[in-house]
Amino acid sequence: MNTAYAKANKPLLYGIGTDDSHNYHLFGPTQSNAGRGWVMVHAAELTAASLIEAMESGDFYASTGVTLKSTTFSEGFLAVEVAPEPGVKYKIEFISLREDVVGKVVRTVGLIDNTTARIKVTPDDLFVRARITSDKKRTNPVEEVEYEMAWLQPVRPK
């Protein structure tokens, strides 16, 4: 969808994390349990207006356990810094989608055992986003998402 929106110069869609919980007493991979996904919002203050403003501007990320210290998109660079947990290793991947290869990942930078990374967003990029994966297993995984992760919102070249 974001590929079509980027080509049409429409605003990109944001991704959210949710647990869609329905089961509060039975736990397991086939149950809809709470605490499996959420959003982390960078808001100026803890008020409804500030939270809504940050989310409408895309200043949030989805997570299943990974906490980020900072995310920035400035001067053409997308940067991310993990708030590391002791003993946990992280992989930061930047995923770029381009018009000549629609719907496929054409550039991934993986930095293992590192908590900070950045990438230049070029005019060839329709948009770029980041995926951060830890080697820490989730306490109540569902499907094939076994490790804690976070995902940044897509950004496009300016």
C-alpha positions as CSV (number, residue, x, y, z in Angstrom):
1,M,0.0,0.0,0.0
2,N,2.8,2.4,0.9
3,T,4.5,1.8,-2.5
4,A,1.3,2.9,-4.3
5,Y,0.9,5.9,-1.9
6,A,4.5,7.0,-2.4
7,K,4.2,6.8,-6.2
8,A,1.0,8.9,-5.9
9,N,2.7,11.4,-3.6
10,K,0.2,10.6,-0.8
11,P,1.0,10.5,2.9
12,L,2.5,7.1,3.9
13,L,0.5,4.8,6.2
14,Y,1.9,4.2,9.7
15,G,2.3,0.8,11.3
16,I,1.1,0.0,14.8
17,G,1.6,-2.8,17.3
18,T,-1.4,-4.3,19.0
19,D,-2.1,-7.5,20.9
20,D,-5.8,-7.8,20.0
21,S,-6.3,-9.5,23.3
22,H,-9.4,-11.6,24.1
23,N,-8.1,-14.2,26.4
24,Y,-7.0,-13.1,29.9
25,H,-6.9,-16.3,31.8
26,L,-5.6,-18.9,29.3
27,F,-2.1,-18.2,28.0
28,G,-0.3,-19.7,25.0
29,P,0.6,-19.3,21.4
30,T,-3.0,-20.1,20.2
31,Q,-4.6,-17.6,22.7
32,S,-5.2,-13.9,22.1
33,N,-3.3,-12.7,25.1
34,A,-2.5,-9.1,26.2
35,G,1.1,-7.7,26.1
36,R,2.2,-9.0,22.7
37,G,2.4,-5.8,20.8
38,W,2.1,-2.0,21.5
39,V,3.2,1.4,20.4
40,M,5.9,3.6,22.0
41,V,5.1,7.3,21.5
42,H,7.6,10.1,21.6
43,A,5.3,12.8,23.1
44,A,6.2,16.1,24.6
45,E,4.1,15.4,27.7
46,L,1.7,12.8,29.0
47,T,-1.5,14.3,27.8
48,A,-4.1,13.1,25.3
49,A,-3.4,16.0,23.0
50,S,0.3,15.5,23.0
51,L,0.0,11.7,22.4
52,I,-2.5,12.3,19.5
53,E,-0.3,14.9,18.0
54,A,2.8,12.7,18.1
55,M,0.9,9.7,16.7
56,E,-0.6,11.8,13.9
57,S,2.9,13.0,12.9
58,G,4.3,9.4,13.0
59,D,6.5,10.0,16.0
60,F,6.0,6.5,17.4
61,Y,7.1,3.0,16.8
62,A,5.7,-0.5,17.2
63,S,7.3,-3.0,19.6
64,T,7.0,-6.5,21.0
65,G,9.6,-5.7,23.7
66,V,12.5,-3.8,22.2
67,T,12.8,-0.3,23.6
68,L,14.5,2.5,21.6
69,K,16.5,5.3,23.1
70,S,16.0,7.6,20.1
71,T,14.8,7.7,16.5
72,T,15.5,10.6,14.1
73,F,15.1,11.5,10.5
74,S,17.1,14.6,9.9
75,E,19.2,16.0,7.0
76,G,18.4,12.9,4.9
77,F,19.5,10.3,7.5
78,L,17.3,7.9,9.3
79,A,18.9,7.0,12.6
80,V,18.0,4.6,15.5
81,E,19.5,3.9,18.9
82,V,18.4,1.0,21.0
83,A,18.0,1.3,24.8
84,P,19.9,-1.9,25.4
85,E,19.2,-4.5,28.0
86,P,22.3,-6.1,29.6
87,G,23.3,-9.3,27.8
88,V,20.9,-8.8,24.9
89,K,22.2,-8.5,21.3
90,Y,20.4,-6.5,18.6
91,K,20.3,-6.4,14.8
92,I,19.2,-3.1,13.2
93,E,18.0,-3.5,9.6
94,F,17.1,-0.6,7.2
95,I,14.7,-1.7,4.5
96,S,14.4,0.4,1.4
97,L,11.7,0.1,-1.3
98,R,12.4,1.5,-4.7
99,E,10.2,2.1,-7.7
100,D,12.3,-0.1,-10.0
101,V,11.9,-3.1,-7.6
102,V,8.3,-2.6,-6.3
103,G,7.4,-4.6,-3.3
104,K,10.8,-6.1,-2.6
105,V,13.6,-5.3,-0.1
106,V,16.5,-3.9,-2.1
107,R,18.8,-2.7,0.7
108,T,19.2,-4.1,4.1
109,V,22.0,-3.1,6.5
110,G,22.3,-5.4,9.5
111,L,24.5,-4.4,12.4
112,I,24.8,-7.2,14.9
113,D,25.8,-6.5,18.5
114,N,25.3,-2.8,17.9
115,T,22.8,-0.5,19.4
116,T,23.1,2.5,17.0
117,A,22.8,2.8,13.3
118,R,21.9,5.3,10.6
119,I,21.4,5.3,6.8
120,K,21.1,7.9,4.1
121,V,17.7,8.0,2.5
122,T,18.3,8.7,-1.2
123,P,16.1,10.0,-4.0
124,D,15.9,6.4,-5.3
125,D,14.1,5.3,-2.2
126,L,10.3,5.4,-2.3
127,F,10.6,5.0,1.5
128,V,12.8,3.5,4.1
129,R,12.0,2.0,7.5
130,A,13.9,0.1,10.2
131,R,13.3,-3.2,11.9
132,I,15.2,-4.0,15.1
133,T,15.4,-7.6,16.3
134,S,16.9,-8.7,19.6
135,D,18.1,-12.2,20.5
136,K,15.8,-12.1,23.6
137,K,12.9,-14.5,23.3
138,R,9.4,-13.3,23.9
139,T,7.7,-14.6,27.1
140,N,4.5,-15.5,25.3
141,P,5.2,-15.6,21.5
142,V,2.6,-16.0,18.8
143,E,3.0,-17.4,15.4
144,E,6.6,-17.2,14.2
145,V,7.6,-13.9,16.0
146,E,9.8,-15.6,18.6
147,Y,12.1,-12.7,19.5
148,E,11.4,-9.2,20.7
149,M,11.4,-6.7,17.9
150,A,10.6,-3.0,17.0
151,W,9.6,-1.3,13.8
152,L,10.0,2.3,12.8
153,Q,7.6,4.3,10.7
154,P,8.5,4.7,7.0
155,V,10.2,7.9,5.9
156,R,10.7,9.2,2.4
157,P,13.4,11.4,0.9
158,K,12.9,15.1,1.3
